[in-house]
């Protein structure tokens, strides 16, 4: 698995906007893109509804919307390169629930609205992934 995640600034801005819009609930979304020799490259975000019973403390992506995002990625020649969610009150580290429920072998990006940091991890191992923000 690559250890670098390339995130265009425009997508980073959209991710933060989604997190702010959904606060005080956690936001959740998928990221489509490509894997290349120098890492994972994000090309599009798929914001998803959070249907968790306690959305202020956890996230659960709506399965129907997630399936539509996967279909859109496939139709566009993309693959799932990350999942993201927010922690409205911080920190940008995985919670026990985040780690326990991790189901995909992609980086999980966590946006800490309180502290303003965006970090990425492979879960459930909690291996940090470097995010490279770039202009497109």
Protein Blocks (a to p, Z undefined) as FASTA:
>chain_A
ZZbdcddfklmmmmmmmmmmmpcbdcdddddddddfkbccdfbdcddddfbfblmlbccd
dfklmmmmmmmmmmnopacfbdcdddfkopabdcfklmmmocbdcddddddfknopacdd
ddfklpacddddddZZ
